[in-house]
Structures are given as C-alpha cells and as structure tokens.
Amino acid sequence: MIFISYYNIKPENLVEAMKRFTSGDPADEMPDGAKLLGRWHNAASTSGVAIVESDSVEAAMRWTMKWNDLMDITLDPAVEDEVIGQMCVEKLTALGVI
C-alpha cells in the first residue's frame, strides 16, 4: 500500500526537528514493513510531504509516531491512476451516468 504523509513542524520544535532529521539515514528511521519512497520539503513553511510504501497500516503509523512529538503529521492511503480510474467507473455506473 502507498501512503501520503503531510507534515508541518511546530515552530517551537523547529531546531529539534532539524537536529533529528540531520542525525541519521532516513532509511534507518523506517520500521520493519515500511519503506520511504521519497520526501519533499518546503523550508519556507516548515512543511512537506513523504510517500511511504507499507504492507500494513500499522508499520506506516509506527513511522509517523517517530515524528509526531515534533510536528503535526497525517497519513493518508493512496492508489494509482489505474485503481482510481476503475473506482470512478464503478461509481459512475452506480449513479447511472454511464
């Protein structure tokens, strides 16, 4: 499963978040069963997004719990175009639109 995680660092925790971020390998912070696919950051707003792949919601949530003391962080499931396309067809069919 793919998850999109949005974060926003609390102003009072900015220095501690920067220390934690620069103190190790990002791959090492991921728990078993979760893989960091990428992170993108907005330094101006101290926010960003991460894409995580995981076989379980629990593993992905364990990763967010390593950061949620310093920032507000979300974890949302996501699907690829092919999957959402089929879901849209099913919904439109149910609505009688197609």
C-alpha angles and dihedrals in degrees: 000000000000122000131190114213122193120194137189118188115226108241093235090055100047097106093046091047091052091049092050092045094051097042100078153004112296091221090059093060092062116098122229110288096029131091128191108227095182148321131216123193138202106204093186093062097026089235138112150149136257130195114214130186117205141161089219140033088226094061092049091048091051088059093052089051089062088064109027093091088068104033147019105258134180132198118204127176115236137191133201126253095266093055097044090045090058091045090053092051090051092050094046089049091050089051090051092240094123 
